[in-house]
Amino acid sequence: MRSLRRVPDVKQREFTEFYRSDQAACLRAVLVSVGDRQLAEDLVAEAFTRAWTSWHKVSRHPAPRAWIVRTALNVRVSRWRRQRREVAWDGTHEVEDVSAGDSGLDPALLTALRRLPRRQREVLACRVFLDLDTAGTATVLGIAPGTVTAHLSRAVASLRAHLVDEEQLEVGP
Protein backbone atom coordinates (compact mmCIF):
# COMPACT_ATOMS: atom_id res chain seq x y z
CA MET A 1 0.00 0.00 0.00
CA ARG A 2 1.31 3.38 -0.98
CA SER A 3 1.65 5.98 1.75
CA LEU A 4 -0.07 9.26 1.05
CA ARG A 5 1.74 12.44 2.03
CA ARG A 6 -0.44 15.29 3.06
CA VAL A 7 0.20 18.36 0.97
CA PRO A 8 -0.08 21.56 3.01
CA ASP A 9 -2.96 23.69 1.91
CA VAL A 10 -2.54 27.20 0.55
CA LYS A 11 -3.55 28.82 3.84
CA GLN A 12 -0.85 26.96 5.74
CA ARG A 13 1.84 27.74 3.14
CA GLU A 14 0.93 31.45 3.07
CA PHE A 15 0.99 31.70 6.82
CA THR A 16 4.26 29.77 7.12
CA GLU A 17 5.88 32.06 4.56
CA PHE A 18 4.55 35.13 6.36
CA TYR A 19 5.83 33.85 9.71
CA ARG A 20 9.29 33.02 8.38
CA SER A 21 9.73 36.32 6.58
CA ASP A 22 8.22 38.71 9.15
CA GLN A 23 8.60 37.17 12.62
CA ALA A 24 12.01 38.78 13.30
CA ALA A 25 10.85 42.26 12.26
CA CYS A 26 7.73 41.97 14.40
CA LEU A 27 9.79 40.78 17.36
CA ARG A 28 12.18 43.73 17.04
CA ALA A 29 9.27 46.18 16.86
CA VAL A 30 7.62 44.72 19.95
CA LEU A 31 10.96 44.51 21.78
CA VAL A 32 11.52 48.22 21.22
CA SER A 33 8.09 48.91 22.67
CA VAL A 34 8.29 46.66 25.75
CA GLY A 35 12.04 46.50 26.48
CA ASP A 36 11.96 42.88 27.68
CA ARG A 37 13.05 40.12 25.28
CA GLN A 38 11.17 37.26 26.92
CA LEU A 39 7.97 39.28 27.18
CA ALA A 40 8.34 40.42 23.55
CA GLU A 41 8.78 36.81 22.39
CA ASP A 42 5.69 35.72 24.34
CA LEU A 43 3.61 38.59 22.96
CA VAL A 44 4.68 37.98 19.36
CA ALA A 45 4.02 34.25 19.70
CA GLU A 46 0.53 35.00 21.00
CA ALA A 47 -0.07 37.49 18.18
CA PHE A 48 1.04 34.98 15.53
CA THR A 49 -1.22 32.35 17.10
CA ARG A 50 -4.15 34.74 16.83
CA ALA A 51 -3.13 35.58 13.26
CA TRP A 52 -3.20 31.88 12.35
CA THR A 53 -6.69 31.44 13.75
CA SER A 54 -7.90 34.48 11.78
CA TRP A 55 -5.61 34.12 8.79
CA HIS A 56 -8.44 34.68 6.30
CA LYS A 57 -8.83 38.24 7.69
CA VAL A 58 -5.19 38.95 8.56
CA SER A 59 -3.91 37.90 5.13
CA ARG A 60 -6.13 40.57 3.54
CA HIS A 61 -5.09 43.27 6.03
CA PRO A 62 -3.20 46.14 4.35
CA ALA A 63 -0.27 45.71 6.78
CA PRO A 64 -0.21 42.21 8.33
CA ARG A 65 3.06 42.89 10.20
CA ALA A 66 1.50 45.93 11.79
CA TRP A 67 -1.52 43.79 12.73
CA ILE A 68 0.84 41.40 14.54
CA VAL A 69 2.60 44.20 16.42
CA ARG A 70 -0.65 45.93 17.39
CA THR A 71 -2.11 42.62 18.56
CA ALA A 72 1.02 41.86 20.60
CA LEU A 73 0.84 45.28 22.26
CA ASN A 74 -2.87 44.81 22.94
CA VAL A 75 -2.13 41.43 24.55
CA ARG A 76 0.42 43.16 26.78
CA VAL A 77 -2.17 45.70 27.93
CA SER A 78 -4.72 42.94 28.57
CA ARG A 79 -2.19 40.97 30.62
CA TRP A 80 -1.22 44.07 32.55
CA ARG A 81 -4.84 44.83 33.39
CA ARG A 82 -5.46 41.25 34.46
CA GLN A 83 -2.33 41.21 36.65
CA ARG A 84 -3.18 44.57 38.14
CA ARG A 85 -6.44 43.10 39.44
CA GLU A 86 -4.76 39.90 40.64
CA VAL A 87 -1.64 41.15 42.41
CA ALA A 88 -0.96 44.34 44.32
CA TRP A 89 1.99 46.19 42.86
CA ASP A 90 4.85 46.68 45.33
CA GLY A 91 6.34 49.70 43.55
CA THR A 92 9.29 47.90 41.99
CA HIS A 93 9.72 47.11 38.35
CA GLU A 94 12.73 45.42 36.88
CA VAL A 95 13.40 45.38 33.17
CA GLU A 96 15.38 42.44 31.90
CA ASP A 97 18.70 43.40 30.39
CA VAL A 98 18.75 42.48 26.73
CA SER A 99 22.13 42.20 25.12
CA ALA A 100 22.73 43.55 21.64
CA GLY A 101 23.40 40.06 20.32
CA ASP A 102 19.96 38.88 21.41
CA SER A 103 17.98 41.73 19.91
CA GLY A 104 20.09 42.83 16.96
CA LEU A 105 20.14 46.37 18.38
CA ASP A 106 23.05 48.41 19.70
CA PRO A 107 22.99 48.28 23.54
CA ALA A 108 23.29 52.08 23.82
CA LEU A 109 20.37 52.50 21.42
CA LEU A 110 18.27 49.95 23.29
CA THR A 111 18.98 51.76 26.58
CA ALA A 112 17.99 55.08 25.01
CA LEU A 113 14.81 53.51 23.56
CA ARG A 114 13.81 52.19 26.98
CA ARG A 115 13.92 55.73 28.37
CA LEU A 116 11.36 56.98 25.85
CA PRO A 117 7.66 57.13 26.74
CA ARG A 118 5.62 54.13 25.61
CA ARG A 119 3.81 55.94 22.76
CA GLN A 120 7.09 57.27 21.32
CA ARG A 121 8.52 53.73 21.37
CA GLU A 122 5.41 52.42 19.60
CA VAL A 123 5.62 55.11 16.91
CA LEU A 124 9.32 54.36 16.35
CA ALA A 125 8.60 50.64 16.17
CA CYS A 126 5.96 51.14 13.48
CA ARG A 127 7.83 53.77 11.48
CA VAL A 128 11.35 52.34 11.65
CA PHE A 129 11.04 48.58 12.21
CA LEU A 130 7.85 47.99 10.23
CA ASP A 131 8.51 50.73 7.67
CA LEU A 132 4.96 52.09 7.87
CA ASP A 133 4.17 55.59 6.68
CA THR A 134 2.56 58.19 8.95
CA ALA A 135 -0.99 57.27 7.96
CA GLY A 136 -0.36 53.54 8.43
CA THR A 137 1.22 54.13 11.83
CA ALA A 138 -1.70 56.33 12.86
CA THR A 139 -4.17 53.64 11.84
CA VAL A 140 -2.31 50.86 13.64
CA LEU A 141 -1.92 52.83 16.87
CA GLY A 142 -5.35 54.45 16.69
CA ILE A 143 -4.04 58.02 16.85
CA ALA A 144 -4.07 61.03 14.52
CA PRO A 145 -1.34 61.39 11.86
CA GLY A 146 -0.24 64.67 13.44
CA THR A 147 0.22 62.87 16.75
CA VAL A 148 2.42 60.29 15.01
CA THR A 149 4.57 63.09 13.57
CA ALA A 150 4.84 64.81 16.95
CA HIS A 151 5.81 61.61 18.79
CA LEU A 152 8.31 60.67 16.10
CA SER A 153 9.92 64.11 16.20
CA ARG A 154 10.20 64.07 19.99
CA ALA A 155 11.56 60.52 20.02
CA VAL A 156 14.21 61.25 17.40
CA ALA A 157 15.27 64.44 19.19
CA SER A 158 15.51 62.60 22.50
CA LEU A 159 17.50 59.71 20.99
CA ARG A 160 19.80 62.12 19.16
CA ALA A 161 20.48 64.10 22.34
CA HIS A 162 21.06 60.97 24.41
CA LEU A 163 23.27 59.18 21.89
CA VAL A 164 25.32 62.28 20.98
CA ASP A 165 25.95 63.01 24.68
CA GLU A 166 27.05 59.41 25.20
CA GLU A 167 29.43 59.51 22.20
CA GLN A 168 30.98 62.75 23.43
CA LEU A 169 31.55 61.21 26.86
CA GLU A 170 33.29 58.20 25.29
CA VAL A 171 35.51 60.28 22.98
CA GLY A 172 36.29 62.96 25.54
CA PRO A 173 37.45 66.55 24.94
GROMACS elastic network, one bead per residue, 0.5 to 0.9 nm:
[ bonds ]
;  ai    aj funct       b0    kb
    6     9     6  0.88473   500
    8    11     6  0.80901   500
    8    12     6  0.61015   500
    8    13     6  0.64753   500
    9    12     6  0.54665   500
    9    13     6  0.64021   500
    9    14     6  0.87624   500
   10    13     6  0.51210   500
   10    14     6  0.60465   500
   10    15     6  0.84950   500
   11    14     6  0.52536   500
   11    15     6  0.61427   500
   11    16     6  0.85151   500
   11    55     6  0.75318   500
   11    56     6  0.80151   500
   12    15     6  0.51957   500
   12    16     6  0.59817   500
   12    17     6  0.85223   500
   12    52     6  0.85679   500
   13    16     6  0.50756   500
   13    17     6  0.60811   500
   13    18     6  0.85033   500
   14    17     6  0.52045   500
   14    18     6  0.61210   500
   14    19     6  0.85944   500
   14    59     6  0.83229   500
   15    19     6  0.60322   500
   15    20     6  0.85500   500
   15    51     6  0.85671   500
   15    52     6  0.69339   500
   15    55     6  0.72952   500
   15    59     6  0.80771   500
   16    19     6  0.50882   500
   16    20     6  0.61268   500
   16    21     6  0.85608   500
   17    20     6  0.52130   500
   17    21     6  0.60937   500
   17    22     6  0.84176   500
   18    21     6  0.53199   500
   18    22     6  0.58378   500
   18    23     6  0.77293   500
   18    59     6  0.89875   500
   18    64     6  0.87602   500
   18    65     6  0.87855   500
   19    22     6  0.54442   500
   19    23     6  0.52129   500
   19    24     6  0.86803   500
   19    48     6  0.76176   500
   20    23     6  0.59704   500
   20    24     6  0.80432   500
   21    24     6  0.75059   500
   21    25     6  0.82866   500
   22    25     6  0.53974   500
   22    26     6  0.61941   500
   22    27     6  0.86040   500
   22    65     6  0.67252   500
   23    26     6  0.51868   500
   23    27     6  0.60726   500
   23    28     6  0.86792   500
   23    44     6  0.78419   500
   23    45     6  0.89309   500
   23    48     6  0.83928   500
   23    65     6  0.83181   500
   24    27     6  0.50379   500
   24    28     6  0.62074   500
   24    29     6  0.86556   500
   25    28     6  0.51753   500
   25    29     6  0.62462   500
   25    30     6  0.87024   500
   25    65     6  0.80822   500
   25   129     6  0.63290   500
   25   130     6  0.67782   500
   26    29     6  0.51149   500
   26    30     6  0.62015   500
   26    31     6  0.84431   500
   26    44     6  0.70544   500
   26    65     6  0.63451   500
   26    66     6  0.78345   500
   26    68     6  0.69110   500
   26    69     6  0.59500   500
   26   125     6  0.88926   500
   26   129     6  0.77211   500
   26   130     6  0.73252   500
   27    30     6  0.51969   500
   27    31     6  0.58963   500
   27    32     6  0.85555   500
   27    37     6  0.85936   500
   27    40     6  0.63755   500
   27    41     6  0.64892   500
   27    43     6  0.86237   500
   27    44     6  0.61558   500
   27    69     6  0.80190   500
   27   103     6  0.86344   500
   28    32     6  0.61647   500
   28    33     6  0.86720   500
   28    40     6  0.82559   500
   28   103     6  0.67768   500
   28   104     6  0.79619   500
   28   105     6  0.84976   500
   28   125     6  0.78249   500
   28   129     6  0.69412   500
   29    32     6  0.53098   500
   29    33     6  0.65242   500
   29    34     6  0.89516   500
   29    40     6  0.88762   500
   29    69     6  0.69723   500
   29   121     6  0.88266   500
   29   122     6  0.78298   500
   29   124     6  0.81984   500
   29   126     6  0.68570   500
   29   128     6  0.83338   500
   29   129     6  0.55315   500
   29   130     6  0.70154   500
   30    33     6  0.50113   500
   30    34     6  0.61439   500
   30    35     6  0.80806   500
   30    37     6  0.88936   500
   30    40     6  0.56559   500
   30    41     6  0.83602   500
   30    43     6  0.79182   500
   30    44     6  0.73736   500
   30    69     6  0.61586   500
   30    70     6  0.87346   500
   30    72     6  0.72187   500
   30    73     6  0.71762   500
   30   122     6  0.80098   500
   30   125     6  0.70899   500
   31    34     6  0.52471   500
   31    35     6  0.52216   500
   31    36     6  0.62024   500
   31    37     6  0.59902   500
   31    38     6  0.88884   500
   31    39     6  0.80840   500
   31    40     6  0.51681   500
   31    41     6  0.80190   500
   31   103     6  0.77778   500
   31   125     6  0.86341   500
   32    35     6  0.55586   500
   32    36     6  0.83918   500
   32    40     6  0.87396   500
   32   110     6  0.72707   500
   32   113     6  0.66621   500
   32   114     6  0.73695   500
   32   121     6  0.62764   500
   32   122     6  0.75876   500
   32   124     6  0.81345   500
   32   125     6  0.63110   500
   33    36     6  0.87429   500
   33    40     6  0.85383   500
   33    73     6  0.81159   500
   33   113     6  0.81971   500
   33   114     6  0.78811   500
   33   118     6  0.64808   500
   33   119     6  0.82338   500
   33   120     6  0.85227   500
   33   121     6  0.50093   500
   33   122     6  0.53736   500
   33   123     6  0.88109   500
   33   124     6  0.84281   500
   33   125     6  0.67415   500
   34    37     6  0.81054   500
   34    39     6  0.75207   500
   34    40     6  0.66125   500
   34    73     6  0.83316   500
   34    76     6  0.86737   500
   34   114     6  0.79149   500
   34   118     6  0.79320   500
   34   121     6  0.83175   500
   34   122     6  0.88979   500
   35    39     6  0.83156   500
   35    40     6  0.76956   500
   35    95     6  0.69204   500
   35    96     6  0.75543   500
   35    97     6  0.83267   500
   35    98     6  0.78301   500
   35   110     6  0.78009   500
   35   111     6  0.87035   500
   35   113     6  0.80872   500
   35   114     6  0.59828   500
   36    39     6  0.53936   500
   36    40     6  0.60123   500
   36    41     6  0.86503   500
   36    95     6  0.62065   500
   36    96     6  0.54541   500
   36    97     6  0.72873   500
   36    98     6  0.68702   500
   37    40     6  0.50325   500
   37    41     6  0.61282   500
   37    42     6  0.86318   500
   37    96     6  0.73925   500
   37    97     6  0.82912   500
   37    98     6  0.63309   500
   37   102     6  0.80100   500
   37   103     6  0.74583   500
   38    41     6  0.51382   500
   38    42     6  0.62488   500
   38    43     6  0.86306   500
   38    96     6  0.83295   500
   39    42     6  0.50936   500
   39    43     6  0.60996   500
   39    44     6  0.85737   500
   39    76     6  0.84998   500
   40    43     6  0.51006   500
   40    44     6  0.60700   500
   40    45     6  0.84574   500
   40    72     6  0.80233   500
   40    76     6  0.89792   500
   41    44     6  0.52274   500
   41    45     6  0.60392   500
   41    46     6  0.85649   500
   42    45     6  0.51395   500
   42    46     6  0.61886   500
   42    47     6  0.86187   500
   42    72     6  0.85740   500
   43    46     6  0.51235   500
   43    47     6  0.61423   500
   43    48     6  0.86591   500
   43    69     6  0.86792   500
   43    71     6  0.82717   500
   43    73     6  0.72699   500
   43    74     6  0.89843   500
   43    75     6  0.66010   500
   43    76     6  0.67580   500
   44    48     6  0.60858   500
   44    49     6  0.84682   500
   44    68     6  0.70528   500
   44    69     6  0.71909   500
   44    71     6  0.82664   500
   44    72     6  0.54788   500
   44    73     6  0.87383   500
   45    48     6  0.51831   500
   45    49     6  0.61515   500
   45    50     6  0.86683   500
   45    72     6  0.82273   500
   46    49     6  0.50269   500
   46    50     6  0.62688   500
   46    51     6  0.85822   500
   46    71     6  0.84230   500
   46    72     6  0.68903   500
   46    75     6  0.78106   500
   47    50     6  0.50925   500
   47    51     6  0.60949   500
   47    52     6  0.86674   500
   47    67     6  0.84500   500
   47    68     6  0.54171   500
   47    69     6  0.74361   500
   47    70     6  0.84988   500
   47    71     6  0.55343   500
   47    72     6  0.51183   500
   47    73     6  0.88442   500
   47    75     6  0.77738   500
   48    52     6  0.61336   500
   48    53     6  0.86836   500
   48    68     6  0.64925   500
   48    71     6  0.87995   500
   48    72     6  0.85482   500
   49    52     6  0.51686   500
   49    53     6  0.64782   500
   49    54     6  0.87985   500
   50    53     6  0.51854   500
   50    54     6  0.62970   500
   50    55     6  0.82019   500
   50    68     6  0.86235   500
   50    71     6  0.83146   500
   51    54     6  0.51140   500
   51    55     6  0.53216   500
   51    56     6  0.88056   500
   51    57     6  0.83999   500
   51    58     6  0.61373   500
   51    59     6  0.84887   500
   51    64     6  0.87558   500
   51    67     6  0.83775   500
   51    68     6  0.71524   500
   51    71     6  0.88666   500
   52    56     6  0.84848   500
   52    58     6  0.82650   500
   53    56     6  0.83105   500
   54    57     6  0.56336   500
   54    58     6  0.61412   500
   54    59     6  0.84763   500
   55    59     6  0.55304   500
   55    60     6  0.83322   500
   56    59     6  0.56846   500
   56    60     6  0.69074   500
   57    60     6  0.54705   500
   57    61     6  0.64739   500
   58    61     6  0.50008   500
   58    62     6  0.85657   500
   58    63     6  0.85460   500
   58    64     6  0.59496   500
   58    67     6  0.73668   500
   58    68     6  0.88326   500
   59    62     6  0.83071   500
   59    63     6  0.87734   500
   59    64     6  0.65187   500
   60    63     6  0.84387   500
   60    64     6  0.77846   500
   61    64     6  0.54990   500
   61    67     6  0.76140   500
   62    66     6  0.88057   500
   62    67     6  0.88720   500
   62   136     6  0.89232   500
   63    66     6  0.53137   500
   63    67     6  0.63763   500
   63    68     6  0.89428   500
   63   132     6  0.83170   500
   63   136     6  0.80065   500
   63   140     6  0.88139   500
   64    68     6  0.63434   500
   64    69     6  0.87917   500
   65    68     6  0.50906   500
   65    69     6  0.63739   500
   65    70     6  0.86408   500
   65   130     6  0.70021   500
   66    69     6  0.50670   500
   66    70     6  0.59979   500
   66    71     6  0.83536   500
   66   126     6  0.70596   500
   66   130     6  0.68576   500
   66   132     6  0.80749   500
   66   136     6  0.85214   500
   66   137     6  0.81984   500
   66   140     6  0.64914   500
   67    70     6  0.52034   500
   67    71     6  0.59704   500
   67    72     6  0.84849   500
   67   140     6  0.71716   500
   68    71     6  0.51349   500
   68    72     6  0.60815   500
   68    73     6  0.86486   500
   69    72     6  0.50387   500
   69    73     6  0.61930   500
   69    74     6  0.85305   500
   69   125     6  0.88053   500
   69   126     6  0.82471   500
   69   130     6  0.89569   500
   69   140     6  0.87239   500
   70    73     6  0.51377   500
   70    74     6  0.60836   500
   70    75     6  0.85828   500
   70   140     6  0.64120   500
   70   141     6  0.70360   500
   71    75     6  0.61101   500
   71    76     6  0.86200   500
   72    75     6  0.50724   500
   72    76     6  0.63461   500
   72    77     6  0.88694   500
   73    76     6  0.50028   500
   73    77     6  0.64307   500
   73    78     6  0.87290   500
   73   122     6  0.88850   500
   74    77     6  0.51125   500
   74    78     6  0.62135   500
   74    79     6  0.86130   500
   75    78     6  0.50130   500
   75    79     6  0.60879   500
   75    80     6  0.84769   500
   76    79     6  0.51342   500
   76    80     6  0.60710   500
   76    81     6  0.86065   500
   77    81     6  0.61384   500
   77    82     6  0.85664   500
   78    81     6  0.51771   500
   78    82     6  0.61744   500
   78    83     6  0.86016   500
   79    82     6  0.50581   500
   79    83     6  0.60388   500
   79    84     6  0.83993   500
   80    83     6  0.51199   500
   80    84     6  0.59425   500
   80    85     6  0.86973   500
   81    84     6  0.50432   500
   81    85     6  0.64955   500
   81    86     6  0.87708   500
   82    85     6  0.54017   500
   82    86     6  0.63616   500
   82    87     6  0.88219   500
   83    87     6  0.58014   500
   83    88     6  0.83921   500
   84    87     6  0.56792   500
   84    88     6  0.65624   500
   84    89     6  0.71826   500
   85    88     6  0.74390   500
   89    92     6  0.75463   500
   89    93     6  0.89905   500
   90    93     6  0.85217   500
   95    98     6  0.88655   500
   98   101     6  0.82719   500
   98   102     6  0.65316   500
   98   103     6  0.68974   500
   98   107     6  0.78644   500
   98   110     6  0.82429   500
   99   102     6  0.54317   500
   99   103     6  0.66744   500
   99   104     6  0.84371   500
   99   105     6  0.81688   500
   99   106     6  0.82949   500
   99   107     6  0.63422   500
   99   110     6  0.88529   500
  100   103     6  0.53723   500
  100   104     6  0.54269   500
  100   105     6  0.50255   500
  100   106     6  0.52425   500
  100   107     6  0.50994   500
  100   108     6  0.88210   500
  100   110     6  0.79733   500
  101   104     6  0.54704   500
  101   105     6  0.73558   500
  101   106     6  0.83769   500
  101   107     6  0.88308   500
  102   105     6  0.80839   500
  103   106     6  0.83877   500
  103   110     6  0.88928   500
  105   108     6  0.84921   500
  105   109     6  0.68431   500
  105   110     6  0.63604   500
  106   109     6  0.51807   500
  106   110     6  0.61742   500
  106   111     6  0.86653   500
  107   110     6  0.50159   500
  107   111     6  0.61201   500
  107   112     6  0.85696   500
  108   111     6  0.51256   500
  108   112     6  0.62040   500
  108   113     6  0.85976   500
  108   163     6  0.73563   500
  108   166     6  0.83522   500
  109   112     6  0.50252   500
  109   113     6  0.60386   500
  109   114     6  0.86080   500
  109   159     6  0.77753   500
  109   163     6  0.73007   500
  110   114     6  0.62083   500
  110   115     6  0.88349   500
  111   114     6  0.52036   500
  111   115     6  0.66748   500
  112   115     6  0.53088   500
  112   116     6  0.69428   500
  112   158     6  0.83050   500
  112   159     6  0.61601   500
  112   162     6  0.66709   500
  112   163     6  0.73871   500
  113   116     6  0.54064   500
  113   117     6  0.86230   500
  113   120     6  0.88742   500
  113   121     6  0.66635   500
  113   155     6  0.84961   500
  113   159     6  0.72300   500
  114   117     6  0.78884   500
  114   118     6  0.85273   500
  114   121     6  0.78620   500
  115   118     6  0.88982   500
  116   119     6  0.82263   500
  116   120     6  0.62360   500
  116   121     6  0.62287   500
  116   155     6  0.68221   500
  116   158     6  0.77426   500
  116   159     6  0.82970   500
  117   120     6  0.54465   500
  117   121     6  0.64168   500
  117   122     6  0.88487   500
  117   155     6  0.84702   500
  118   121     6  0.51556   500
  118   122     6  0.62524   500
  118   123     6  0.87517   500
  119   122     6  0.50042   500
  119   123     6  0.61850   500
  119   124     6  0.86024   500
  119   141     6  0.87877   500
  119   148     6  0.89955   500
  119   151     6  0.72052   500
  120   123     6  0.51266   500
  120   124     6  0.61756   500
  120   125     6  0.85328   500
  120   148     6  0.84093   500
  120   151     6  0.51905   500
  120   152     6  0.63502   500
  120   154     6  0.75975   500
  120   155     6  0.56838   500
  121   124     6  0.51146   500
  121   125     6  0.60483   500
  121   126     6  0.86874   500
  121   151     6  0.87277   500
  121   152     6  0.87131   500
  121   155     6  0.75634   500
  122   125     6  0.50102   500
  122   126     6  0.62709   500
  122   127     6  0.85742   500
  122   137     6  0.89936   500
  122   141     6  0.78304   500
  123   126     6  0.52555   500
  123   127     6  0.60085   500
  123   128     6  0.82601   500
  123   137     6  0.67937   500
  123   138     6  0.84566   500
  123   141     6  0.78728   500
  123   148     6  0.63793   500
  123   149     6  0.87143   500
  123   151     6  0.67738   500
  123   152     6  0.62315   500
  123   155     6  0.86211   500
  124   127     6  0.51313   500
  124   128     6  0.55105   500
  124   129     6  0.73137   500
  124   130     6  0.89534   500
  124   151     6  0.84220   500
  124   152     6  0.63958   500
  124   155     6  0.75161   500
  124   156     6  0.85125   500
  125   128     6  0.55575   500
  125   129     6  0.50851   500
  125   130     6  0.65408   500
  125   131     6  0.84973   500
  126   129     6  0.58338   500
  126   131     6  0.63576   500
  126   132     6  0.57768   500
  126   133     6  0.83213   500
  126   136     6  0.84346   500
  126   137     6  0.58389   500
  126   140     6  0.82745   500
  126   141     6  0.87351   500
  127   130     6  0.59136   500
  127   133     6  0.63025   500
  127   134     6  0.73229   500
  127   136     6  0.87342   500
  127   137     6  0.66210   500
  127   152     6  0.83160   500
  128   131     6  0.51437   500
  128   132     6  0.74278   500
  129   132     6  0.82505   500
  132   135     6  0.78970   500
  132   136     6  0.55421   500
  132   137     6  0.58128   500
  133   136     6  0.52609   500
  133   137     6  0.61013   500
  133   138     6  0.85513   500
  134   137     6  0.51545   500
  134   138     6  0.60807   500
  134   139     6  0.86254   500
  134   145     6  0.58283   500
  134   146     6  0.83708   500
  134   148     6  0.64183   500
  134   149     6  0.70272   500
  135   138     6  0.50407   500
  135   139     6  0.61915   500
  135   140     6  0.86696   500
  135   144     6  0.81570   500
  135   145     6  0.56784   500
  135   148     6  0.83952   500
  136   139     6  0.51145   500
  136   140     6  0.61786   500
  136   141     6  0.86097   500
  136   145     6  0.86182   500
  137   140     6  0.51470   500
  137   141     6  0.60796   500
  137   142     6  0.81878   500
  137   143     6  0.82467   500
  137   145     6  0.77026   500
  137   148     6  0.70412   500
  138   141     6  0.53215   500
  138   142     6  0.56148   500
  138   144     6  0.55169   500
  138   145     6  0.51745   500
  138   146     6  0.84937   500
  138   147     6  0.78489   500
  138   148     6  0.61129   500
  139   142     6  0.50628   500
  139   143     6  0.66528   500
  139   144     6  0.78581   500
  139   145     6  0.82505   500
  140   143     6  0.80323   500
  141   144     6  0.87935   500
  141   148     6  0.88269   500
  143   146     6  0.83888   500
  143   147     6  0.64576   500
  143   148     6  0.70940   500
  144   147     6  0.51812   500
  144   148     6  0.65575   500
  144   149     6  0.89326   500
  145   148     6  0.50363   500
  145   149     6  0.63848   500
  145   150     6  0.87152   500
  146   149     6  0.50602   500
  146   150     6  0.61761   500
  146   151     6  0.86302   500
  147   150     6  0.50186   500
  147   151     6  0.60741   500
  147   152     6  0.84098   500
  148   151     6  0.52398   500
  148   152     6  0.60020   500
  148   153     6  0.84925   500
  149   152     6  0.51279   500
  149   153     6  0.60462   500
  149   154     6  0.85903   500
  150   153     6  0.51781   500
  150   154     6  0.61993   500
  150   155     6  0.85410   500
  151   154     6  0.51722   500
  151   155     6  0.59855   500
  151   156     6  0.85297   500
  152   155     6  0.50936   500
  152   156     6  0.60694   500
  152   157     6  0.84949   500
  153   156     6  0.53007   500
  153   157     6  0.61436   500
  153   158     6  0.85620   500
  154   157     6  0.51478   500
  154   158     6  0.60596   500
  154   159     6  0.85621   500
  155   158     6  0.51018   500
  155   159     6  0.60739   500
  155   160     6  0.84389   500
  156   159     6  0.50995   500
  156   160     6  0.59219   500
  156   161     6  0.84741   500
  157   160     6  0.50915   500
  157   161     6  0.60987   500
  157   162     6  0.85301   500
  158   161     6  0.51947   500
  158   162     6  0.60888   500
  158   163     6  0.85033   500
  159   162     6  0.50907   500
  159   163     6  0.58659   500
  159   164     6  0.82239   500
  160   163     6  0.53045   500
  160   164     6  0.58083   500
  160   165     6  0.83082   500
  161   164     6  0.53406   500
  161   165     6  0.60404   500
  161   166     6  0.85558   500
  162   165     6  0.53062   500
  162   166     6  0.62368   500
  162   167     6  0.87759   500
  163   166     6  0.50227   500
  163   167     6  0.61685   500
  163   168     6  0.86333   500
  164   167     6  0.51056   500
  164   168     6  0.61899   500
  164   169     6  0.86345   500
  165   168     6  0.51939   500
  165   169     6  0.62747   500
  165   170     6  0.88000   500
  166   169     6  0.51222   500
  166   170     6  0.63567   500
  166   171     6  0.87952   500
  167   170     6  0.51180   500
  167   171     6  0.61852   500
  167   172     6  0.83803   500
  168   171     6  0.51853   500
  168   172     6  0.57215   500
  168   173     6  0.76529   500
  169   172     6  0.52267   500
  169   173     6  0.81895   500
